[in-house]
Structure formats: structure tokens, C-alpha cells
Amino acid sequence: MNEDKIVKSFDPAVMRRLVGYLKPYRIQTLIASAALLLLIASELLVPVIIQHAVDNHIMTEIVSIDGLRRDSLILLLLLVGGLAASFVQVYLMSVAGQGIMKNLRVQLLEHTAGQSLAFLGSCPVGSLVTRITNDVETISELFSSVIMTLIKNFLVMIGVIGVLFVLNVRLGTVAVITLPPVIIITLIFRKRARNAYRRVREKISAVNSFLSERVSGMKVVKIFARETEVNRLFGKRNGELLAADFSEMYVFAVFRPLISFMSTFSLAAVIYFGAGLNSRGAVSLGVLIAFLDLVRKFFRPLQQISEQFTVMQSAIAGGERIFDLLDTEDRIPDCGGECRDLDIADGVSLSFEDVKFSYKEGDPVLRGVSFEAAAGETVAIAGYTGSGKSTIANLAARFWDADEGRILISGIESRNLPLQLLRRTVQAVQQDVFLFSGSIRENIALGREFTDQQLLSAAETSMLRPVLDNIDGGLDYQLTEGGTNLSGGQRQLIAFTRVIAHDPPVLILDEATASIDTETEKLIQAGLKNLLENRTAIVIAHRLSTIRDADRILVLSSGKIIESGTHRQLLDADGFYSNLYNLQFGL
């Protein structure tokens, strides 16, 4: 996913894809388009009716009151009709824009959640959040107001020129002659505004990424007393965003007065030449009044068009970023039509057959690992940090795919099992627990339906029940983001309760008791003894005291299994495990 992609001024392919999101709102769009045409017609007819009233009912020997009443009634109907048409058009397109924004955000989140951990780990969180929030909101604005307003303004400008020539060809020619400089200024502005807005979007994304990362790692910042440095770095990025904002404002500050000047110049030209033509009887007063109104109507949308092109450019940029994310396919492939079912009635076994894997090419983590955990067996994995223990857990749950070799679940290759089934079958309790803001109940259930009895029973097994009894609300106690209003040990207990409640046939404990004090760990071990009965388990631990009762212990070193046996067998062998054990216990 390219963060520095330079967007085009207008990309038809992106616009076609964006417009495709209007398909569910075809009827609303058609009605809104019809209302827009009515609105344009009412705006263009108002000066014509005024011209008719002045020339035929006022500038006559006898003022026609009846004629003025008729024209006034027509004007009133045009104004009311225009107001109603404007409401219908704005309301319907706002409904479409909001619906598109909702659907697009859901699509983006579903797509992002389906990507691999490799992809998610390589993307800044702030950038992903910016795409799903800010970029989508810009696209919603495009559909809600910009597209219809742009069409309206173009049609109004074309209509104005047409009405000018219908009313008077000579004066219409004078008005049109003043327009080329305005068009040139507008084209220059569009290019400058596009570049300025692009810089603003880049700086916003940089600020969001910086804030997301630093807020998430604020504990590290405080531990090392780096608040001043963080403030300095943020001040630098914030200053760059401010400079980009000022650059954008400078472009608008120059353009708007220029358009205002050209509008005044065009009006002055019409008045000057129109007065001369009027004195010679070539142009009536009503036509001259209508011309002044029409010229103002021409310049008003011209200024709006220039600014709306910037919003459209922002939507194109946002669309490119969104489609860049949607077009990125870096996911663990599901088995599709070749999926196989899994019989868990008699338990589930887990086998690794000559599995090789590396996170980075040329830097292998596992170098041909083979072992089998039979149904109901507890297999522990020990070894130094970096030996590949957690990688085995990640591969078992297919967060990554092995480079070579096979991983079998009850004899079926894991690639041939549906991911949803596999993830329900193999679940892990990890050392780094993530809790969402919300209740403890919601963090355990994760959207599944559980009765209070089921949740409390799981809490009994994990030893979370005493914690629930001592906090207000129990299961309904509200957690802050990350569960920071609980201790690390309490958060780990919730993670245990979560996996116990979901009851997977294969349980992986990946350094799961590292954040728990020794006394709590002893209590958990007693509960887990019942939990692991008749269940396949992989226990990964640094603390060897937690794996002494495992049916089998595998010793991993440099991505290879170098020893295998029970705790007593490995101690008697006086090898790597024995040395590791003696080091930990100071023997």
C-alpha cells in the first residue's frame, strides 16, 4: 500500500468507481437531478421575467398594474418552486452521501480486518484510520453536495450565456469578451489549489500517524522521560501542517479577490456599453437590468466551481487512497470450494511436518520443525527468546502460512479448513493481552451469546471470579481502552476466561502466565488442569516451572527441535533443557 502515491488532477477510472457507489441510490439521484433542472430553470427565468415586467408594464406610457401582478405572481411561483426543488435535491443527495459513507466504511473495515498480520503490521495505524474516516467523509461530501452543485453551476453558466444572446446579441458579445481572463485565472487557481490541498492531506496523515503511535506508546515515553522530545517532534509536524494550511489559504486569498475584481469589471463593461446602446434605443432598460443580474449569476458559480474542484480533487485523492487499500490483497487465503469439515467429537490432534518459515526472506525462524500433539495431549515448548516458540503458535492458528512443510489438524492440512472453523478450533492466550473499551462481559463474549452462568463458570476456572466479586458491576464493570483501569494480572485473567468460555478443542498458551504473580499462577494452574483434560494443548513458556507437568516437552533452539521428552527425562539427559532449568533456578 503506497503512502506517497501522487494523485492525478482528475482520474476518470477513480471517478467511475466512486460513481458506482450511487447505484443503490439510483431513484434518489434521478429525482434529485430532475429537481436540479427545475432549480436551474427558475434561476434563469427570474431575470427574464424582470426584464419583461420593466419593458412591458413599467417603461410604458401607462403602467400596467395587472401585468405587474401577473409577473409578480410568476416570480413568486418561480422562487417557491426553486426553494422546493433545492430542498429535494439537497436532501436526497445528502441521504445518498451518508449511505455511501456508511457502506464504504463497513467495506473498508471488513477488508482491512481480513488482511494478514504481515500487512497490518506494515501499515501505520494513523494512515488506516485516516482512510476509513477522513477520506470516506470527503467522498460523502462529494456525493452530498459537490457533484450536483458542480453540474448546476456549469449549466447555470451555459444558460446565462444563452439567455444573454437571446436578450441582445451585441451586449451579450460585450459580456462574453470579458470572460477569457477569468477562465485563465480559474485554470491557474485549480492547479495551485490542487497542489496545496495535496500537501494538506499528506500532513494530516503524518500528524494522525504520529499521534496514534505516540499515544499508544505513551507509557514508554513516560518511562524514559521523553515528553519534551515528543512535544518537539509533534510541534515540527504540526508546524508543517500549519504551513500547508496557510499555503492553501493563500491560494484562496488571491483567487477570490481576483474573481471579485473581474466580476466588477464585467459589470462595468456591461453598464458602459449598455448605457450607450440604451441611449440610442438599441437596448431597453429591462434588458440592461436583466444583463446585470445575469452577469452576477455567471460569476457567482464560477467562484464556487473553482473551490468545488478542490473538494473534488480531495475526493479523487481520497478515492485513490481508499481503492489502493481495497485493491491490496495480502491475506491468508481461505480454502474456498475445497474446504473440508472437521470432526471434533473424539478430540483434535495437531501436527507439524518439516515446517519451515521466515518473516523476512533469508532470515529463517523455523528450520524444519516436526512434532505431533495427539488429541488430549499437552505439549510444552521451551527455549530461549527468538528460538521460534511463538511462531509455532502463530502458524498453528494460520495467522501466517508456512513457507514449506505441512500443518495438520486431525490429519487435515490446515490450508484445507475454513479459516473461521480453524480459528474456532485453535485459539491462543498470549502474553500481550488486548482488551477493548466496554464491559468485562463484552470482552469475554466478543459478540457471542453466553449466559451469565456460562461466563461465571469460565471465571471460576480462570480464577477471575474473586476479581469480579471485588469490583463494582462484576461482569458489567466498564473497562477503559486497553483495560488500563485493571492490573496486568487481572487483564490476563480476563484473557484466560475469554478462551475458556469459547472452549476451543486446541488451546495454545503463549507465555500466558508471564504477567501474573506466582500465587495467582498457582491458582490458575489448578484451574487449567481441569480445563486441559481431554483437550489438546500447546504450552509455550519461559518459566519452566509452569510446564513440568506437560505430557511432553519440546526444546527449541535456532528454529529446530533439539530435545524431546518429559520433564524428568530431559533433566536426566543433562542436556540443553537441564542447563536451562538449572540457570532459571540457580542450581
Secondary structure, 3 states (H helix, E strand, C coil): CCCCCCCCCCCHHHHHHHHHCCHHHHHHHHHHHHHHHHHHHHHHHHHHHHHHHHHHHHCCCCCCHHHHHHHHHHHHHHHHHHHHHHHHHHHHHHHHHHHHHHHHHHHHHHHHHCCCHHHHHHCCHHHHHHHHHHHHHHHHHHHHHHHHHHHHHHHHHHHHHHHHHHHCHHHHHHHHHCCHHHHHHHHHHHHHHHHHHHHHHHHHHHHHHHHHHHHHCHHHHHHCCCHHHHHHHHHHHHHHHHHHHHHHHHHHHHHHHHHHHHHHHHHHHHHHHHHHHHHCCCCCHHHHHHHHHHHHHHHHHHHHHHHHHHHHHHHHHHHHHHHHHHCCCCCCCCCHHHCCCCCCCCCCCEEEEEEEECCECCECCEEEEEEEECCCCEEEEECCCCCCHHHHHHHHCCCCCCCEEEEEECCEEHHHCCHHHHHHHEEEEECCCCCCCEEHHHHHHCCCCCCHHHHHHHHHHHCCHHHHHCCCCHHHCEECHHHCCCCHHHHHHHHHHHHHHHCCCEEEEECCCCCCCHHHHHHHHHHHHHHCCCCEEEEECCCHHHCCCCCEEEEEECCEEEEEECHHHHHHHCCHHHHHHHHHCCC
